[in-house]
Structure formats: structure tokens, C-alpha cells
Amino acid sequence: MNNSSKSLSAEEQEALLNTLKARFAKNQQRHSGLEWPTVQARLEAYPEKLWSLQLMEETGGEPDVLAQDAKTGEILFYDCAPESPKGRRSLCYDRKALDARKEYKPEDSALDLAAAMGIELLTEEDYRELQKYGAFDQKTSSWIKTPDEIRNLGGALFADRRYGQVFVYHNGAESYYAARGFRGLLRI
């Protein structure tokens, strides 16, 4: 992958589209009413977004379509891996939290990595929407977009699924754990 230009070669594009198409076909319950040609046309209209989808795939997110925005026509790709993506774990919440750590700093923060990938962290609403399509994060947890009033007090939110329920919790934003990552959303 050509990181400097944020583009994929023709071979990489074809391989990614084949992966996405197969996942789309395998998980019809996630996107009833949407057909692959509609998704593919949108992807072809916004080829610069393929780079972000490739990074979602490479970091273990298993991106798939969950919806199409009725107003904008945007196709919404969510990370649909059963557990928080392996390539995006052991991160504190944001740059401020990372800078505040004096020792044992993680490599990055969830918000910084998401921005570098060109994706958004899921909000609590997004996370709950995802959970309607499967049981995600039964062994891991995922940072979610934290409201400013909580973040300004030093906290950050994360969520998981235990005992058949979705739970949203709080932690210090500077904390990080091997089983906590983040899930992303890409609008195309």
C-alpha cells in the first residue's frame, strides 16, 4: 500500500473489493435492502476512501456495510470483527491522555489513530446500533467517542457486551489495556 499518497494499487483495490463483496454477501442481515452494485458504485465514486477501508481491514476490523444514509446517500462501513480490532488495542483515548502519561506510554491513542486512518470512533449510539447485528466485544472492549463534558474532567467512555447486554463504562482517558481497542466508522 502506498501510504504517502493514501492510494491503493489496482491489485490492492481488486483484492479489497473482493474481500468486501464476499463479506457483504455472507452477512446480508447487516444491510437488508442494500445491493452490492449500489455499494460498489459508491466505492468507485470515492476511490480515496479505499485506503481507509484497507487500513480497517489490515488492523483486524473486518469492515462491512451496516446502512445507507437516506439523506446523503453515504454508505456506512463499521468494524464488524467479533472482538475489538487486534491492530488497534493497547491505546489510551486521545493525545492529551497520551501526553499526560509519564511512563509506560502506549504507542498511540485511539483518536489519533482513527484520524490517521481517516475513520471516526463509534459514538455510543453507533455502538448500540452495531450490537443489533451481532454480539460484538464479548471478551474485549472498545473506546467510544466521549462527550466533551466527560473528557474535560479526565474521563473517557468505552463499551462492551457481557451477559447479553451492552454496557458503557468510564475510565481515565490515559488508561490502556491489551483487551481494549476501538471500532471505527467510515462514511462513503
N, C-alpha and C positions, 0 to 999 in steps of 0.2 A: 504494500500500500504506500502511496506517495503522500506522506504526512505534510510535506511542505506546501503542496498545492491543494491538499484536502480533496483529492480525487482518486478514483479507482481506475485501474486499467480495464480494458474491455473484458479480459478474462475474469478479473475480480468481480466486475459488475455482473457478469453472467452467472458466476458461481453463487453470489449473494442472492440474486433474483431467484435462482433455482431453489436455494435453501428457504427463502421466504415463501415462495409459492407452495412448496411441499408442506411447510408448517401451517400455512393458511388452509390448505386442503384437509390436513389432518385434524384441525381444530375449528371446524365450522361453527360450533356452538358459541365461539367467541365473537363472531361477526355475522350473525344471520342477517340476510337481506343484502349483503355485500358480495359482489362477484370479483374474482381475481382480475379480469380485464380492466375493471374500474381502478383497482389498486395499482396495477402495473402502469396504466396510463398516467396516473398521478406521479408515480415514481419516475417515469420517463420525462415528465414535465418539469421535475425538480431534481435533476441528477446530482446536484451538490449535496443533497440530503443522504445519498447513498453512503457517503463517507461516515456520517454519524451512525447509520444503521450497521455498517461494518464494524465500528467500534463497539456498539452494543452487543453484536454477535461475538466478537473476539474476547470480550470481557465476561462472557457467560450469561448474557441477559436473555437470549432466545427471544428477540423481539417479534411481536405478532400484532396484527390489527385487532383493535377492540371496537372501534367505532369510526364513523364518518360524521364530522360536524355538519349539521344540516344547514347552518348559516353560511359557513365559509367554504364548505366542500373539502376541508382538510381531512386527511386520513390520519387517525391516531394510532401510533405504534407504541405499545407498552412492553416493558421487560416482562416476559411470561415464564421465566425459568422457575422451577418449583421452589428453589431457595434463592436468597439474595445472591446476585451475581458474584461468583468467586473472584473475578478480577477487579472487584470494587469493594472489597472488605477491608477492615482494619483502618478505617478513615475517621478522623474527627469530623465535626459537622461543617465548619467553614474556616476561612483564612484567619479570622480573628481568633478562633479557638486554637488553630494550629500555632499561630504566633505566640499565644499565651502559654503554651506548654514549655516548660524549662528543660525537661528531659524526657527521654523515651518518646520522641515525636514520631507520629506516623508519617508515611511518605507523602500524604496529600490529605485534602479534605473533600468531603462529598460534594459540596457546592462548587469548588474549584474544578474538580474532575468532570462533573456534569457539564460545566460551562466549556471546558476544553473539548469535550466530546460533542458539543452542540445540542445537548438534550436538557430537559428540565427534570428536577426531582419531582416525584409524585406528591401531590397535596394529600391531606387526609381524605378528602372526597375522592380523589383519583385512586388512592389505595383501596378504599372500600369498594369502589367500582370494580377494580381488578379482582377483588376477592369474590365477586359474584360469579366469576368464570372458572373458579377452581380453588383449591386450598393451597395458598402460597405462604411461604415463610413459616412452616411448621417446626423447623429446627433452627432457623436463623431469624434475624430481624433486619429492618431497613429504615434508615433515616428518611424522614418525610419533611417536606417544606414546613418550616416553623414560622408561625406568626411573629412579627417584629416585637410585640409586647412581651412574648416569652423569651425571645432571643436577647433582647435588651437587658434582661435580668440574668443572663448567663446560661439559660437552658436551651434545649433543643428537643424535638419530638422524634420518636421512632415508633414503628408499629410491627406487629407480627400476628400470627394466627395460632392460638392454642385452644384446646378443648372445644373446637368447633366455632370459636368466636374470634373476631378481630379485636385486638387490644391496641390502644395508643397510650404510650408512656412518655415520660420525660427523663432526661439525663443531663448532666453538664455537657455543654457543647464540645468541650475539649476531650471528652472520653472517647475511647475507641475499643472495639472488641473484634476478635477474629471471626465471630459469627454475625457481625453487623456490617452491612454494606448499604447500598441504596439502589432503588429501582428508578428507571428513567422513563420519560415520555418524550416522543418525537412527533411533532405535527408536520405533516407533509401536505 
